[in-house]
Amino acid sequence: MRSVTPAPDRTLHRPAVGDPVAGAVVLHPHPAMGGDRDHPLVVALCERLAGERISALRIDVADPDPVAAAGRMAAAASELARDEGVERIVLLGYSWGAVVAGSCAAPGVVGRVLVAPPATMLAADPIEDDRPALVLVPAHDQYGPPDAVERVFGDRPDTVIEVVEGTDHFLAGAIVRIADRAVAWVTDVLAQG
């Protein structure tokens, strides 16, 4: 059984065996629309990451402003790196959380996973850097369809865009597939550097 440490606004999933090789901060959908750290995808990502010896922190962010939320995510990433004794951090987010993770500047970030980023919110200008990113786009996403997401991320050489077939923005029937693909990608990125 993996170690899970809850706190009022965060839950840390630690590897059951051995020291962590990296850390991850995972952010939920829009807080004004019911998003919180207990979303099934956020929990699934953290559980699978801990199984790969990655300490995974899921945090609640109540401020819906993406800029303020990015600052909160960056602070959480720095605290996680310090507390867990890791140098490499991966940022993951779903929906609004993907917008925040895509625009978050934190020390030690080696990659990002953005799940179902809503195209209308991508005006928060994702960071353009040479860190790899995986963008998972539901085929029938109502808020960020594949063509709209392609227009934002398509010209970035270190960004992989993958369409998740058979689901929409709310990921019905696809949470396990998305979590598995995201964690496989993260472990590949960590193995390369």
Secondary structure, 3 states (H helix, E strand, C coil): CCEEEEECCEEEEECCCCCCCEEEEEECCCHHHCCCCCCHHHHHHHHHHHHCCEEEEEECCCCCCHHHHHHHHHHHHHHHHHHHCCCCEEEEEECHHHHHHHHCCCCCEEEEEEECCCHHHHHHCCCCCCCCEEEEEECCCCCCCHHHHHHHHCCCCCEEEEEECCCCCCCCCCHHHHHHHHHHHHHHHHHHC
